[in-house]
Amino acid sequence: MSHPMTIEEGPGSAPVVARSDVVVVGGGPAGFSAAIAARREGCSVTLIERYPYLGGLASGGMVLVLDDMNNGQEVTVTGLCMEMIERMETVGACVYPPPEDRRQGWDVHRKWAHWGLFDFRSSSKPMPIVMAAAFDPDGWKRMSNVMIAEAGVDVRLHSWFSKAIVRDGAIKGVICETKAGRQAILGDVVIDTSGDLDVAAAAGAAFTEGSYMVTTVFRLGGVDTEAAERFRFEEPERFALLDKQVKKMIGGAWDRWWLSTPLPGIVWCNCPHMTGYDAMKVEDQTRADFDGRERIYATVDFIRANMPGFERCHVIDVAPQLGVRQTRLLKGEYVVTKSDVNDRVWFEDTVARGRDYYTPYRAMLPVGIEGLLVAGRHYSATESAQKLSREIPPCMSMGQSAGVAAALALSAGIKLRHVDAAAIRGRVRAQGGDPGDRPSANAKLLETVA
């Protein structure tokens, strides 16, 4: 349906409410990492988030397993991602396998697979148990607040990004919509960690638009997880039949449609998988939310009546954020391809790392706009490459490197695109991260960057 009518807006004005060296837009995993990394390098930092909590899709979207952070038994994503895991574990909000259990075997598989802590890309049976972490969403919010406060980052929640302030080809800050009206936040470097490339797109950066399935993630309480797992292993034929019916009813799910969480009796359901929705359209987002809840409650009625362990289950919550996997993607100075990811290409300007793939600094740099960096799932990659490299840990690695790069540019008084990638890697390594400065033995080395 077309809407040809438009309303002319006046020029208006917005009071400047904050000014800092670095402004990070988006308080999800990448933005959290960028803000703390820049602050640890001595920059003043303002972190802007539209929701009343930090964590983005990790907490608000309830993506409750951190994975894609290992290459075989080598842990490849460390730094702030590992700090968050360890901090949540200290308050009982995170579970992960000890080193001796990170191997292949039915004994460890039965012990850890129901947490989702296996190599989900493996084709072998059973899938090997690896370094991955299951966590509680409020545990993430809690420890985000603690770590951000310890770092001294100025956080502004309830602030919805609205406009990029661009002057002479350089970004100078952003304008947000708030309950107090429009507000301006100025900075020497802006890092877009919005997930949907909101800032870079508003600033005029080139991008492509992709699409992928969306999810209304939910949690169930009152589940006897031990009984449910016994049923899976001890009655495999009956289980397979019921499991197929559940997945058909919910409308699509991963191999395991439920996983354990650190809270007893509460399980995480990273489903339904819903296609045909454009997460950049209000109408589609609204329909997806309605569609997801309808599927959820129909499924709950079925599993209560039929699935051992779920007889007394009930919906605890549905994630307040729609599970969006792909929207806008930056067309930066380099566009990462599917073959780059699959072939484990190592770039001379590598600054971040996922399981066995690498992110070049150029993939975080918009073309033609100074003072702006991009980190997170909307980095410069093709649609097919992004689907293989969009997990939370590699996005945190990218965010940590973005924060360090901003600090190096400001301290040297140079443009972001002139920051030496080796210097970024050195500082990230000093912060405890793995920026991919040591390519794995099976990495493919790309020719020298011009």
N, C-alpha and C positions, 0 to 999 in steps of 0.2 A: 504494500500500500504506500503510495507516495504522499509526501507532505510538503507541497510547494511553498506554503506560507513560511516566512521567516520574520524574526523580530530584530530590529536594529538595536544594538547595544551601544551605550555611550562609552567614551574612553575610560572614565572612572579612575580610581586611584586605590592604592592599598598601603597601609602603614607598614614600615619595616619593623618587624618584631624580633628578628635575630640576624646576626651576621657572624660568619665564621670562616675559617680557612677552607673547610670542606663541608659541603652539604650533600647528604645521602638521602635519596628519595626512595622509600620503601624499606620497612623494618623486618623483612623476611630474612631467611638464612644468609643470603648474599649481602644484603644491606647491613645486617648485624655484624657480619665479618668485616665488611669494608669500613664501617664506622670505628670499630675497636682497633683494627689494624692501623688506620690513619691516626687515631688518638695515641696509640702506643709509639708512633713515630714523632710525636710532639705537636701534631696539628690540633687546632680547635675544631670541633666537629658538631654539626647539628644533624640529627637523624629525624626524618619526617615519616610518619606512618598514619594512614587513614583510619585504621581500626584502633580499639582501645587496648591493644596488647601488641607485643612483638612476636615474631615467629612466622608470619605469613602462612604459606601452605603447610609448613611443618606443624604449626600449632592450630591456627584457625582453619586450615584445610584438612587437618588431622592426617597428614601423610606420616604415619607413625613408625616407619622403619627407615633408618639411615643405611643405605647400601651403595653399591657401585664404588666402593672405596678400597678395593684390593685387586691386585694382579696375582692371581693364584693365592699363595699364602703371604705375599708381600702387601703390607698395608700402605696404600699409596696416597691417601688423603689423611693428613694429620692436622697440625696447627689448631685453629680455632674450632674446627669440627670436632676434633678429639677432645679439646678442652671442654666443650659443651657436653659431650658424652660422659666424660668423667665427672663433671660437676653434677649432672643430673643423677648419675649413679649414686653419689654420696647422699642424696635425699630420697633414695628408693624410687626414683622416677625413670630409671633406665636399666635395661638388661642386655648383656652381650656375652658371647662365649669366651672362656679363657683360652689362651694360646694352645693348650694341649687338646682342646676339643675342636680346633679349627682344622678339620681333616675330613676325609670321606669314610663313611662307615654307617651301617644301619643303626648302630648303637647311639652315635652322636646325632644322627639324623632324627631319630625318634625323640631325642632329648631336646633338640633345638629347632627343628623345622617348623613347629607350630608357632614359633615366634617370628618366622620369616627370615631367619638368620642364615640363609644358604645362598650359594652362588646361583642367582636366578637366571643367569645366561648359560649355565652349564647344560649340556645335553646328556651327561652321564647320570646313571641311577645307582645309588641315591645321589642327589645333588650334594656336593661338598659343603660342609659348614665352614663359614668364613667370618672375618671380622665385619660385623654389621651390628646395629643396635636397635632394639625396640624401646620406645619411650612413651611417656605420658604427656599429652599436649599441654596440660597446665604446668607440668614440670619444666617444659621448655620455656613457657612464659615466665615462670618464676625465676629460673636461672638466667634468662636473658636480662631481666631487670637487674639482677645482682651484678652480672658481669658488665653491663653497660654503665651502671652506677659506679662500680669500681674503676672503670676506665675514665670516667669523667665526661662522658658524651652528653650533650644537651639533647634531650629527646622531646619531640613534640608529637604526641598522639592526637587523634581526632582531627587530623589535618589532611584534607583530600587535595592532592596535587591538581592544579587547574591550568597553569600556564608557565611556559619557560620564558625567562627574561633574557633576550638575546640582543646584543649590541655589536654591530660591526663584525659579525661572524663569530662572536664568542659569547658563551652563556655566562650570565652574571648572577643568576639566582633563579628562584621559582616563586610562583604565587600559589597559595593554597586557599581552598574554601574551608571555613570553620564556622562554628556557632557564633563567633564574634565577628563574622564577616570575612572579607578577603584580606589575606595577610601575605606580606612579602618576606622571604628569607634569602639573604644574599650570601654568596660565597665565591671564593677564587676558583675552586674546582667543584663541579657538581658530578655526582655519581648516580646514574640511573639504575636502580635495583628494583624497579617497580614490577618486574615480571612480564609486563605487557609493552615495554618500551615507551611508556607514556611520555617521559620527559624528552627523550631523543626525538620521538616523532613530532612532538609539539615544537621542538627547536628547529625542525626542518631536515632532520637526518633521513637518509634513504632507508627504506625497509621493505621487506616482503611480508605477506600475510599467509600464515599457515593455519592448519586446523588439525585437531586430534580429538579423541574422545574426552568427555568431561565426566565427572563423578560427584555424586552427593554422598560423600563418605559418612559412615555412621558407626556407632558403637552399641553393643548389646551388653546388658547386665544379666545377672542370674544364670550364667552359663556354667555348667559342670564341664570344664575343659578336659579333665582326665577321662570322663566318660565318653566325651566326643572323640578323643584321640584313640581310646580303646576300640571304639566302633570302627574307626578308619582302618586300623591295623588288624583287628580280629575278625571283622566281617567285611572283607574287601569288596565282594560282589554286591552285597546289599548297599554298602556305602557308595559304590560307584554309581549305582542306579539313582539313589536319592540325591547324590551330589550333582549329577547331571540335571535332574529336575530343578534343583535350587538355582543353578546357574542359568537355566532357561527362563525361570520365573523372574530372577533379578535382572535379566537382560544382559548378561555378560560379566565375567569376573576373571581374575587371575586363577592359576591352578588351585590355590587355596583361597577360598572366598572369605574365610575368617582367620585371624591370627591372634595369639595371646598378647596381652599387654601387661605392664608391671602391676596393674591393679587386679587383685584376685576376682575371678568370676566375670571380668569385663573383657570382651573381645572386640577387635577392630575389623571392620568390613570395608575394604577399599573397593567398593562397588556401589551401585551399578555402573557399568561402562555404557555410556550413552553417546551415540554419534549423531551427526546432522545438526549440531548446535554450534553457532558462532558465538564464542565467548566475548566478542567485542560488541555484541548487540544486546541491548537491554531486554528486548522481547524474547530472544533466545535464552538468555540467562534465566529469565522468569519462568519460561516453560520448562527448562531443565530442572529447576528447583521443584516445581510441582510434579513433574514426571518422576523424579528421583524418589520423592517421599511416597508416592503412590506405589512404586515398585517395592520399596523397603517394607511397608506395612503388609502388603500382600505376601511377601516372602516370610516375614516373621510369623504370620498366621500358619503358614505351611510348615515351617521347621518346628514350631511348638507342637504340632500334631504328629510329626513324622520323624524328626531327627533326634536320636539319643543324645543327651547332654543339653538339649535346648528346650526341654519341656516347660521350663519356668522362665525362659528368657524374656526380656523386655527392652525396648529402645531406651538407651540412656540419653543419647543426643545425636543430632545430625550436624555435621560440620557447618559452622556459620559462613564459611567461604566455599563457594563452588570449586570443585577440584579441576582447575584449568591446567592443561599441559602445554598448549602451544597457541599463540596468537601472532602478534607482530614479531618479526625477527630482523635485527639490524643488518644492513648491508654495509659492513665496515670496510676497513682498509684490506682485510682479507676475509673471505667467506669459507669457513670450514666445511668440508664435504664429507659425505658418508665414507668415501674411501680413505680420507684422512683419519677418521675414527677407526674404521675396521683394520686399516693397515698399520695402526699405531704410529702415525707419522710424528716425528719429533722435529720441531721448528727451531731455528736459531733464536727466535724471539719467544720461545715457550716461557710462560710465566705461571701456569696453573696446570693441574693434573686431575684426571679422573681415575678410573680403574687401570686402564692401560692405554689411555689416549691423552693427548696434550692440547692445551689451548694457547695459541699465539697471542701476543700482546695486541697485534694488529686487529684481531677479531673483537677487541674491546673498544676500538677507536672509531668513532663516526668519521665519515669523510666530510671535510669542509667546515667543521664546527670545532672551535677551540674551547678548552676548559671543560670538556665533557668526556666521561668514561661510562661504559656500559658493563655490567656484570650480572650474571644470572642466566635464567633459561632463555632470555631474549637476546643473547649474544649473537654475533655475526656467524651464522651457520645456515646451511640448507635445511629444509624441512626434515629430510631423512636423517641428516647428521644430528640435528637437535633431538630427535626422538631417541637417539642412542646415547646422548650426553647431557640430559636434562635433570638428572637426579640431584638431590639436595647436597650431598658431600662435594661433588665437583663444583657446584654453584658457590658453595662456601669457600672453596679454594680460590675460585675466580674473584670473589668479593675481597678476600684477604689481600690478594695481589693488587686489586684496584686501589684499595686504601693505601697500600705501600707506595704504589706508583704516584698517587696524588701527592703524598708527602715528599717524595723525591723531587718531583717537578717544582713544588713550591720552595723547597729548601735551596734548590739550585737556580731558581728563577728562570726556568726554561719551560717550553711548551710540553704538554703531555706526550705528544708523539715523538719528542726528542729524548725521552727518558730511556736509558740503557736497560734492556731486558735483563742483562746479567746482574745489574745493580738491584733490580726488583727481586730477582731470585735470591740474591744474597741476603737482602733484608727479610724476605719471607722465611728463609731458612733460619735466620737468627731469631725469628719469632716462633720457631718450632714447627713451621709448615713445610710441606714438600711441594715446591713449585715446579717440579719436573726438571730440575737442573741436572739430574743424573738419569738419562734415558735408560730404559730397561734393555736387556740384551736383545730382545726381539723387536725393538723399535726401528722404524725406517727413518733414516736421517734425510731431511729435505735439504736441497741445495741452499747455499748462503743467501740470506735475505738481502736484496739490493738496497 
